[in-house]
Structure formats: C-alpha cells, structure tokens
Amino acid sequence: MRTVALTATLLLAASSFAQTGTTVHMTILFNGTPSGENTYTKRADGGFSTVTSLAVGSAKIASKIEGQFVGDKLMSYVVDLVQGPTKVKISVKDGKMTAIPPNGKEVTAPYSPPAVYFGNLHPQLTASLLKAADFDKKETQSITAFLVDSGGPLTPKVTPLQERTFPNGKVRFFRVEFGMATAEFGMSSDGTVVGMDVPGQKLRMVADGWSGIYTDPFATYPELSAPTYKVRHLPTQRMKTRDGVELVQEVYVPEGEGRFPVVFERTPYDRATPAAGADFYVRRGYAYVAQDCRGRTDSGGEWDPFVHELKDGYDALDWIAKQPWCDGNIGMIGGSYDGFVQWAAAASHHPALKCIVPQVSPPLDAMHNLPYDNGIFFLYGDIWWGKIVRNKNSDMSTVLASLPNPNGFKTLPLSKADDATLGYDVPFFDKWLERTSLKDWDGWNFYGELKDVKIPALHISGWWDGDEIGTNMNWEAMRKLGRKNQWLIYGPWTHFFNSSTKLGDTDYGDSAMIDLDTLYIRWFDTWLKHKDVGIDKIPKVQAFVTGANHWVKLPDWPSPAASVRTLFLSSEGPANGLHGKGRLLAKPAAHQKPTEYTYDPSVAVIPPAIMKVDPSKASTKLDRSDGKDLVSFYSDPMVRATAITGPFEVELRFKTSARDTDFIVALLDVDEKGVLRVIGQSGKLRASYIGGFDRPRPLTPGRTYFAKIKPWDTAHEFKPGHRFGLMIAPTGFPMFSRNLGTGEPIKDATRMVKQHNTLFHDSVNPSIIRFRVLWE
C-alpha cells in the first residue's frame, strides 16, 4: 500500500569539501513550499558543521553534524538527530564509532576514514560520491560510499546526466539511486552541491542564488490557482458516524474569512502523512482535510479493512459539507487504500463529492486483487500488508523489509501461516480466509453501486503496480456505463507511482516520470472551483509503451484505432530452438495432441528473492519458461516493430484429475538470443470460480471446462526479431497460496493431491490469446 512517508533514509544529499572558510545555505522545499533549511560551514582548519531543520506538517526533523577533516579524510564527527520522538547520536573519534540508536542501547565499532561519503539531509556531505563517478562515461556506476549519519556503507548507483550553463556558472547533474529512492543532484564547477531533487518525495534543496537550476512547472500555466494564501491549521477535529463511532481529522484552511472548496483524503496509515502535503492545496485556495479511517490511529471503532468505507465515506463528506469553511464542493485524492476509499465514497452518492483522483487503487470487490486475486488467496501480499496494519498505528518502517520467516508460507493450514511467517497473529487474517466468495463481503463489493456514479475520475496507475487491476476494472466499469468524464494515466511504474524511471535492471528513460502536480490543480480548479483551465485539452488517456519507451496520447482505452488480434495455442513443436512446448499461430491446428502437465502442491520452494527483499535487484527477466509444471507458447519472430496493448484475454479448454486447480498466465517478450522478459502482470484464476465469484464450485475430475483468464493491462512494443510468448503455470506460490487440489475450504485444509492437467488446442477445442495491436 502506497504512502508518501517522509523518512530521512530516502532523502539523499550531497557535498563538497574542496573549499575552505566556506558557508553554503540551502532552502528546503516540500511540494514547492519552503519547509526548512540547511547551513553548512567549513573552517580553514578543516572543522565543519552542517545543520538541517525540516518541518512537514506535524513531522519535524532536526539534524546536526559537526566534525573535522584532515585533507579530504573525515577523521572525526558527531551526529545529533531528532526526528519526532526518535533520537539518534553517533560519535566518531580516534578510530572508534559509538552510536546510541533509538532503542537506547549503545553500540561500538571500529572506524576507518572512508574515501567516499554522503549524508542524509546534509547537502554538502556527498560531493565525494559525485566526484567518484566518471562524468564522461554517461553510464550508471555502482559506488560504495559511507553514510555519515547512520555509520554504515551503502552502494548507490550514480548516473552522470548532463552539464548545463546558468548565470552563476556551469552545473553538472547526476542521478543517484538507492533501491527504490531516486534523487537528482546538481554540482557547480567549484564542487559545491547547489541542488537536490527527490521527485518521489516531492522534496528539493536549493542553494542561495541557484533557484534557476529548477523549473517551476506552474510558471507555464498562469491560468491555474496560484499559491497566494497563508495556511491556518485548525485544532484537531472529531466527528461521529451514523453508528456513533468517532473519526478524527486534521483540517487546514486558507487564512481569512470565507468558504472554500475542499480536498479530502481518508487513510488507514495515520492522517499526519497526507496532512504533510496540505500546504500545496491550501496556499492555492483550497481547504484540506486528512482523516484517520475507522479503527486507525486516533479514530474509534473496529478495524475490519475495507468493509466500513462506503458508509463512513458518506458520513465524512456530510460532516465536511456542513462546516463553515466548506463551500459545498469536495474532491478526493490519495493512493492505494486511500484510492479505494474514494470509490467507496463515490458509491455512497453524496452530492457534495464532485470529483476524485484514485491513484493505484485496488478493485471495488475482494475477489480480484486482495485478499483474493480471481479466487486465489494473495498469500504474500495479505501477510505483508497485515504486518503493516495489524495494530492501530501502522508500522511503515518495514514496508521494504523482508518478512521474518518466509518459510512460514509453507505452513498448513493457512490459518497458521501468518503466525509462522511473522511470529504473531494478524487479527483479520482468519476472517479473510473464511470469506471465500463475494456474498461473504458485505461492504466490500460495490461495482453495482457505480451505475449512479457520474462524477469525474482521474485514474492513475502503473504497469507494475500490484493493485493495477483495480484501475483496470474501475476504468472499464465507468466506460461501460458511458461516462465520458474519465481520464486515465498508465506509467511504467510500481505501486510507488511516478517515483522512478527504472524497474530494477530495466531503464525506461527520463520521460518515464511526468508532471502530475499541475494536473492535480487543473483537475480541482475545473471541478471544484468551476474554472475553465483547459481540462478538455488534456488527453483522456496517457499510456507509456514499454520497449518503445515513450508515451502515447489516446482518446480512449483501449485505443479505438487498435485492431483486435487472436493467436491460437498449438503443440506444433518448439519455436526454433526455444524450450517451450508449443507455438502461437494465426489459425487453429486441425488435429493435434493436447498439452499435459502435472502440479504437485507438496513441492513448495521459497525463491531467494522472497527470502531477502532487495528492490534494487528487481528484474523483468524470467529465468525459465518450461518445466514439469510450466508450459509455454511462442509466436514467430516479429517482422516489424509491433506494439500491443490490453485488454488481454486468454481462453483455455482444459480438464484436470483433481477437484480444483489454478492457472497463472504471463505474457513474454523473447529476444533473438532467447532471453525472456515478462511484460505486464500475470492473469490468474482458481478454476473452482469459473462459474462465478459468488461461491467456489469444485470441479468434476475428467470433465472438460472453459476458462477465461485476463492478464493485466499493459502496452509494449516488440522489436523486429522478437517473439511474443505466453507462459501458463499452475501456481504462483509463495506470492499466492497453493491450490491443494481437493476443493476443501482453504482456511483449514491440509490434504494435498497432484493435479494432472490437460490443455486442449485443436480446431474443435481451441485455446487462444486475444489482444490489441496499437501499431505494426
């Protein structure tokens, strides 16, 4: 689940020690608003101090580092860091480091002056990192460096970008990546870091006199609301829902008398997180409300994820609409769970809600993503998220951490898997295992309510977003209802949308990140202030085509100009040496043997990537495409560059020896050397839900069935010579629970049977994949 958490470990900075008797002052901006400062001073004798203060909403950071250089070597220093209630102290002297971390237990370690170093939020403690990169190579370089304010090594990836000339002189720009965090630095010719930009954190640091190195995107659009207001934070507000539960919210309003349109965000992750961005809207003439969902942080009530949000959303809107600072026009924004609650509020049909901006939103029912993905229990995702939100206060510190015991995923019955994996119980985990059909989810199944939802929605997601199927389904539902006031953006992003140009070893180029801030203001200016600011000139669909690595602007999704193409699965031998068992052909084969494979759920392997999570090592490359329980099919090589898009549909005719079985269907790009890369995210189906998600229906062994599986939307260009591939697997374990093959209720099932599956693909029982061709 996405959160825009402001943590010191993701706020990278840079420095120079070449100067003597130097003072550099930098202003820190969050969301374009001055929010803090840093002052770096270096004396002629090599002594230095760097002091940073930052306040974003209720989050406050104060960090001070003082020390001594001998030449370029950092011989000694002291760190004092205060971040909210957290305090850290580090002292380095005479070859020894002493640290007092937040738990208060002093630790010591030997210290040797590093060759390359940097400091969080101290923009003159990392020029050595930038200088260590070969600027002329213009290629990504991994450089081991020492993080001064945590006392340990890291190996960021540094990419020299370009050198530009400004009135003050020349500046060299670098991109630095730490896992999923990406920052851009500007270093002047004298070695001073004059700017730092962290787009994913909406944070910039700019040295005095160098404001021109960054362009304000709002300067291009004078028609948009300007940041002319001062911000007033009202005392914490409380409201009661219809059943008497008290919800808590922070309210920020423009100073002065009057009523204002409202930007509203509801969250289970602590209202302080979205409230940190309140200034961005309030300075432009909007009131801003951030609310804790039921059972979260300071709000009362029971925490039963997702099921209370429709009624609570209506009650919250009703409360806001009656406040003296609200003019009756409310819009909502937020990502992940904060995107879902917008659809819940929209489905409540409150007249004050005029528009929404759901970012990376899950679907509006419980059976197509989490906790069930087309009937398959999302084991890893459910336990991972349960770890974060099991208590009243969310634990965002472990979002990117490995789980304590991934081998616990093998535990049966599944009701014990959370305890085995985490070492403790997730309160709602067993409830989720018991609710195996749509009829069990009162409050989390409201696609039917969309028939009366007519407000504009700006849908935003990424091809690698773990909740992207929600955007897919929500867009499709609104378009089927004939709603013309829908806009859609699909980037090459993960759930942390618009925060990086890369996915592991795949670089999508600098254009992969786009300006969304001006679009948000244009959106709310249009629908809440009723201003004509050209929203009709914004393309209804903006989609990034991977492979080609550029954006396309379309009037609708799928593109009306795209042609539908169907390929037929065939067992007519492997495709020119590839290790698959079949081909993808333009016509079905008349007579041929079916494809058979066996899945044994008792064989359960935990991949190394699950054992130790490292986002920097993510890859779209597939290590294998065939095996005892995998089958794959390949097209002939592409003659021309060919771009395909969803919606994708895979139709399979099959029979199985068991009472149930799973299908995981992945789309592949295979290059001339046979290297396979996944494009987009796989489609899934637990076969017992073929008859509908109202309830599972165990299969009759030996009977032939028809299954329709939908890989998630994507847009991808195949280069000439590349092949389109389709891989079918019977399990996604450990990301998804194993199908034990017995058809028994999953919560307490332990008995397992092998599943001997047969895929038919002849002219009588064809199996196909259907997609759209955008260009060829």
N, C-alpha and C positions, 0 to 999 in steps of 0.2 A: 504494500500500500504506500502510495507516494506521500511524502511530507516535505515541505520546504524548510527543513530544520537548519538552523544556522549554527554550525559547530566549528570550533576552532580548527579541528583537524582537516577540514575541507577548504579553509581559507588560506590559500597559499600566498607566499610573499617572496620578495627578492631584495638583493642588496649589493653594496659596493664598499670596499674598504681601502680603495686606492687613494682616497683623498685624506687630507689631514686638516684639523681645525675646521670641520665641516658640520653644518646643520642643515637638515632636509626636513621640511614639514609637508605632510600629505593629508588631504581631506578624504575621509571615507564616506562613500555614498552607498546607501542601500535603496534599491528601487528608484534611483535618481534623487533621493533626499539625503542631504548631509546628515550623517548619523554618528560621526566620530572623527578622530584624528590620530595621527602618528607623528611623533617628533623623534628624529634620530640625530644624535650629536656624537661626533668623534673628535677627540682632542689630539693635539700634536704628539703627545706621549704614547698614543695608541689606546688610551682608555676610551670607552664608548658607553652610551646609554641609549636605549630605544624604548619609548613609552607609547602605548596604544590604549585608547579608550573607545568603546563602541557601545551604543545603546540602540537596540532594535526592538520596538515595543517594550515589553517587560523584561526582555533578555538584555543583560548588561555584562560586558567583558572588560576587565582591566588587566593589562599585561605589561610588565616592566622587566627589561633585561639590561643588566649592567655587567661590564667585563673589561678585559684587557687583551689587546693584540700585541704580539711581538712580530713585526713584519706583517705577513699575511696569516700567521697562525693564531688561532683563538686559544689562548693559554688558560684563561680563567673567566668565569662568568657566574652570575646569579640570576635565576628566573623567579619572579613572583607573579602568579596567575590567579585571578579571581574571576570565575565565570558563574554568576548566580551564587548558589550556596557552595559551589565547588572551589576548593583552593589547592594549588599545586606549588611546591617550592623545590627548586633544583639549585645545587651549589657545586661548582667545579673549581678545584684548586689542587695544585701540586700532584697532578696525575690521578686524582680520585674524584668521582662523581657521587654526590649524596643527594637523594631525592626523597621528598615526602609527598607521595601521591594522595588522591582524595581519600583513600582508606586510612591515612594517617600512619601507616607502617613504614618506617624509614628503611630505605634500601641503599646499598652502595655498590659501585662498580668501578673498575679501572677506566681511566680516560686518557686517550691519546689525541692530540690536536688533529682534527680532520683536514683533508685537503679541500673538500667541497662541503659547503654547509648552507643552510637556509633556516628561516624562522617564520612560524605562523603569525600573520598579522603584524609582522615587522619588516616593512618593505625595504630595508637596507641591510638585510642579513641573508641575501641569497644571490648577489651578483656573481659570486664564485660558481654557482650552479650554471648560470647562463654563459659565463666565460668558458666553462669547461666544455661546452658544446662547440663543434666545428661549424661556424655560421655559414661557411661557403658550401658545405655539403648539401644543405637544404633537405636533409633526411632525418628521420626520427632516430634519436640516440638515447640509449639507456645509460644513466649516470648515477652511480651510487653517491649519496650525499648524507650528511648528518643533520638531523632535525634538532636544532639547538634547544627548543623549548619542550622537548619530550625526552631528549637524551638517547636517541637511537637512530640506526641507519634506515634509509628508505632508498628505493631505486626508481626515481621518476623517469618518465620518457620526455625528452626535450626535443622539440622540433623547431629549428630556425625558420622563420616565415619570410620576412621582407624588411628592408631598410627604407624608411621614409624621411623626407626632409620637412622640418617645421620651422617657423620663425626663430625658435630658440636653438635650432641645430638638428642634427640627424638622430634618429631613434631606430634602434634595431628591435624587432618584435619576435617573441618566442612563444610557442605553445608548450605548456608543461602539463603532463597528465600523471595523476596519482590514482590508479584504479579507475573509479568512475568520476573522479573530480578532475575538471579541466580548467586551467587558467591561462590567460594570455598576459605576458609581461612586455613592457617597453623599457629599454635601457638606452640612455643617452651615450654619446661618444666618450664622455669622461667616466663612464662606469656607474653612473647613478641610475637606479631604477626609478623612472618617473611616472610609471603607471602600471596598474594591475587590474585585470578584468576577469571576474568569475561569473560568466553568464548564468550558469545553473543555480547560483546563489544570489543573483541579482545584486552583486557587490562589486564596487570599483574603489580603487585607491589612486588618487591623482596628486602629483607633486605641485606645489605652488608654481604658477607660471606656465604649466603644461596642460591646461584644461583642453586645449585644441587637439590633443592627440586622439581624443574620442569624440565621435559624432553623436549628438543628441538626436535620436530618430524623430522626436516630436517636433524638432525645428523644421522638418519638411512638411508638417501638417498643421499649419496655423489654425485650421478650422476646428481642431479638437480642443476640448476643455483644457485650459492652461492651469498650472499649479499656483494659483494666486491666493488660496485660503491658508490660514493658520489652522492647526489641528487642536481640538479640545477633546480630552478623554474623560468621559462621564464616569461617575462611580460605578462599580460592578453592578450589573442589573440582574434581577431574578424574575422569572415568570412561571406561571403554573399552567400545566397542560390540562386537558379536559378531565383526566383521572386524578388530578391533584399532585402530580409529580412536578418538582421544581427544577427548571432548567436555568443554567447560568450563562450569561453572555457579557462580553465587553462591547461597549459602544463608543465610537469615535465620530465626532461631528465637526463640520466647519465652524469656526468661531463666528459669532454674530447671530442675530435673530433670523428666523425663517425656517421653512420646511425644505427638505432635500430628498432627492431620490436616494435609495439605499442599495448598497452592495452587501450581500449577505452570504456568509459561509458557515456551515454546520460541520463539526468534525468530532471524531472519537479520539483524536490524538492530542488534545489539550488546545483550548482556544487561543493560548498565547502564540502558537505557531502561525496561524493565518493572521492574527492580530498584528504580527510584526510587519505585515505589508499594508496596514491600514492607511498610512500617510499617503501612499501612492494615489489612492482614490479620494481621500478626504481633501487633500490640497487642491483637487480638481472639482470640488463642489459636490461630493457625494458623502452621505453618512455611511458608516461601515460597521457591521455587526458580525462578531465571531462568537459562536455558541458551542458549548460542550453538548454532545449528544447524550441522550438518556443513559444513566449509569456510568458516565465517563467523567474523569477529573472531578469537578465540583458539582456536577449535575446529579440529581437524585434518580431513583428508580433502578430497575433491574437491567443489567446489560445482557440483552439477548440480541446479538448482532443482526442488523438489517430489518428485523421484523416490526419495529415500532416507528420507522422513519416516515411513513406516509402520514399517519395521524399527527405525530409530533411536528412534522414539517408544516402542516396546515396551521396548527396552533401557534407555532413560532411566527409564521407570516402574519397571522391575525394580530398577534401582540405587537409586532413591529408597525403594522399599518395604522394602529391606534395611537402611536406615540407622537408627541407634539413636534418632534424633529423630522418626521416622515411625511412626504408629500403624497403618499399612496402608490408610488412606483417602486417596485422592488425587483432587483435582479440577483441571481445567484452565480457563484463561481466556486471552483475547487476541483481537486483531483482525487481519483481513486474512490475511496469510501465517500469523500466529500463531493465527488461527482455523482455517485449513486443517490445520495440524499436529495440532490436537485431533481432527479427524475421522480423520486418519491413525492417531493413537494409539488411538482408539476402535476402528478397524477391525482393529487388532492384537490386540484381545480380551484385554488384560492384566487380570487380576481385581482389581488394586488401583485401577484407574481407575473411580471411582464416578459422576462427572458431568462435564459440560463446559459452557462458556459461549462458543460460537463467535460472535464479532462480525464482521460484514461479511466473512464467509468466502467465498472462491471455491468453485466446484464441485469435486467429487472426481474429475473427469477433465479432460483437457487440451483438449477439443474444444467446450466450451460457454461459454467466457469468455476465458481467456487460456491459452496463446498464440493459440488459435483460438476464435472465437465462432460456434458452429454451422457450423464448417468454414471461416469467413473469418478470415484472419490478422489479428490485432489489432495493426496496424502501429504506430500511435502509442503505444498502451499498452505494447507489448513493448519498443520502443526507449526510451521514457521510464523504464520500470522497470529496464531493462538499464543505463541510465546510473547509476542509484542503487546497484545491487548488483553491478556488473561486477567491482569489486575486493573483496578480502577484508573490508575495512571499508566499510560502507555510507556513502554521501555523502547525508545527509539535508538538507544545506544548500540543495540545488537542487530540493527536492520541488515547490515552486510556481514555479520559474523556467521561462522559455521555453527551448525547445531551441535550440542554437547555430545550426542551419541547417535550418529546416523545409522548405525547398525540396528537401532531400535525400530527402524521402518520394517524390518523383517518380522516383527512381533505379531503374533496372532493369539487371541482375537484382536481385531483392530481397536477395540475399546481400550486396550492396554498400550497401544503404540505411542500415544502422547507421553505417557509416564516413562516408557522405556527410552524414548528419544530425548526427552527434556529433563527427566529426573523428577518431574512433578506433573500434576494433573491440570489440564485445561478445562475449566468448568463447562463450557458449552460444547466440547468436542463430542461427548457421547450423544447429546441431543442431535447433533448434525448426522451422526451415524444412524440414528433411529429414523430420521426424516428422509426417507428414500424416494419420495415422489412429490410431485407438485402439490397434491392435496394436503400434504403434511406441512406446507409452508404458508400458513395464514399470515399475511403481512409482507411476504417476500415473493410475490407473484402478481405483478400488476401490468403486464402488457395489455391486458384487456381494457385497462383504465385509460390507455393512451388515445382511445377513439375520440375523447373530448378534449385532448390537449392540443391547443392550437398556437401556443406561444413559440417565438423563435428560439432555436437552439444552435449553438456553435460547438460542434463535436470535434474533439481533439484527441488523437491517439498516435501510436507508433506501431510499425510492423512487428517490433519485438516486445511490445507491451504485453505483459502477462494477463492483462484484462482486455486486450484489444477486441476480443469477440463481443464485448459489451457495446463498444462503439459501433461495431459491425451490425449487431442486431438492433440497436436503438435507432440508428440511421435508417436501416431497412424498414423498420416498423413505421417510422414517421413518413417515409417516402411512399409506402404502400397506402397510407391514409391520405395521400395527395398534398401533404404540407409542402409549400414552396418556400417557406421562410426558414430553411435549414441550411447551415454551412458546415463543411467538413474539411478537416486537415489531417492527413496521414503522413507522418515523417518517418525517417529510418531510425526510430528511437525505441528505447526500452520504456519501462514504466516511469523512469526519471526523464520525462519527455523534454525535448529541446534543451538538453544539458550537455551533449557531447556530439562530436562529428564522427565518432568511431563506435564500433562494437567489437571489442577485443582486437583481433588481427585484421579487421575489415575497416578501411577508412573510406567514408562516403564523401569526403571533400568539405571545404569550408562552407559551401552553400547549404549543408545539411541542417544548420541551425538558422532560424529565421526570427525576425522581429515579431513578437506576439503582443508586446505591451501596448503599442499604438493601436493594434486591432482590438484589444480589450476595451480601451477608452472609446474607440469608434463604435463598438458594439453597444456599450452602455449609454453613450451620448445619443445614439439612434433610438433605442427602445425605452430608455428611462427619462431622458431629457427631451426626447422627440425633436432632436435637431437633425437637419439634413447635412450629414457629413460624408456622404458618398458610400454608404454601405452597399448600395446596389452595384458599385464598381468593383467590389471585392469578389473574386471568383467563388462560385458556390462550392467548388471542390479544388483543393490543392493537394496533390499526391506526389510523393517522392518515388521515382523509379530507380530502384537499386540496379546495379550493373551498369546502367547508363549514368547513374549518379547525378540526376538533375530533377527539378520539379516540373510537373505539368499542371496546367490550369484547365479544369474541365467544367462543363455546365451541370454535370450530374455524376452520380456514381451508382452503378458502373457507367462508363462513358457511353453515351448514345452512339458514338461513332465506332465503338469497338465491335468486332464481329465475333460471334459465338463459334467456338471450335470444339469438336469432340474427337478424342482419341480412344481407341479400343485396346484393352489389355489382351495380350496374346502370349502364348508359350512357344512361339516360333523361334526358339533358340536365343542365346545371349546376343547383345548388340555389339558386334565387332570386338570381342575380347573382354567386354565388361563382365563383371562377376555376378550379373543378375540372372534371373530365371526367365525373363520374358522381354517382350517388346511392346511399344505403344505404336499402334498402326492407325491409318486413316479409315480402314474398313475392318469389320469383324472377320475373323477366320471362320470358315465354314464348319470344319470338324477338327477338333484337337483335344488332347487330354487336358483335364483341369490341372491347376497347380495345387499341390498339397504341402502342408507343413504341420508341425506339432509344437504345441506350447506346454511346458511343464512348469506350473507355478511354484513347485517346490524348489526350483533352481532360482535363487534370488541373489543378485550381485549388486553391491553398492559401488558405483563408479568413484574413482579418486576425486573427481570434480565435486561430488556431493560431500565427500569426507572433509575436504578443506576448500571452502569457497574462496575464489580469487577472481574478482571481476576483470582484472587486467588480463587474465588468460582465457577469457571467453573467446569462442570461435564459432563460425558458421560451418566449419569443415566437419565432415562426417567421416569417422574412422572406418566404418564398414557399411556395406549396403546389402549384405547377404549373410545367411547363417541358417542354423537349424530352424529358427523360428522367425526368419525375415524373408520376405520375397520382394523383388523389385523389378521394375519395367522401365525401358528406356526408348526414347524416340530416336529417329535417325538424326544425324548432325544437322544443325540449322544452316541453311544456305545463306540467309541474310540475318542481320541483327533483328531480333524479334522480341517485342515487349508484350508480356501477358499480364492480365490482372484478374482479380476475383470479380464476382463470386465464383468459387470453385465448387464443383460437385463431383463426388466420386460415388458411382453406383456399383455395388458388388452383389453378385449372385453367389451364395455360399451354402454349405452345410457343415455341421460340426458334430462330433461324437459326444459332446458334453451338453449340460443344461444351460450353459452360458459361455460367452467368450467376448473378447474385446478386439477392436480394430483401432490402430493408430496409423494415420495416413500422413506421410510427409512428402513435400514437393522438393525436387532436387535440381541443381544446375551442375552438369558434369562437363568439365573442360576436356580439351584434346588429350591430356595426359591421364584422364580417368579420375582426376581429383573431384570429389563430390562435396558440394556445399548446399546446405539447406536454405531454401528461400521461403520466408514466411514461417508461420507456426502451424503445427500439425492439426488435422481434424481428428476427432475421436468419437467413438460410440461403443457403449456397452450394449451388446446385442439383445439383451433382455428388454431394452427400451425401444426396440424397433416399432412396437405398436403404440408408442406414445409415452410421455413422461408423467402421465397420471399415476402409473404404477409399473413396476418391473413385471415382466411376463416370462418366466423360464422357458427355454427353447425345448423343442422335441428333437432329440438326437436323430440324425439321419435325414431330417426334413430340409428341403431347400427353402432358403429365405432370401429376401431382397433387402439390402441395407443402403441407405443414402448417408454419406459422410461429407461434411463440409470443412475442408481445410480453411484456416482463417485467411482473410483478405490480405493481399499484398500486390505490389506492382514491380515487375522485374524484367530486365532486358537480358536475353541470351545473346552472346556474341556469336558470329559465324563460326561454325565448327563445334559449338557446344550442343549438348543434348538436354532434353527435358526428361527428368526422371521422376518416378513415383515409387515410394517405398511403403510397404504395408507391414506393420508389426503387430503382434498380439498383446503387447504390454508396453507401458511407459514407466514401469517401476524403476526407481522408487519415487519419481515425481508423482505418479498415480498408483493407487492401490492395485494389487494383483487381482485378476479375476480367478477365483478358486475353482470355477467350472461347475459348481454344484447348484447354483441358483438359490442358495440359502441366504437369509438376511445377513448383511455384511458385518454388522456390529459384533456378533458373537461367533461367526463362522470360523472354523479351524480346519475342516476337512478339505483336501485338495484332490483334484483329478486332472489328468492330462487332457488337453483339448486337441484332437486330430481334426484339422480344418481343411476344407476343400473349397477352392475358388474356381468358379466356372467362368469361362470367357470364350464361348463359341457363338455362332450366329443365333442359336436357339436361346441360350442363356448368356447374353453379352454382359461384360463388366466394362465400365467406361470411366473416363475423366472428362469433365466439361469445364471450359474456361473461356475467357475473352482475350482476343488479340488486339492490343492497342495500336501497334504498328508493326510492319514487317518490311 
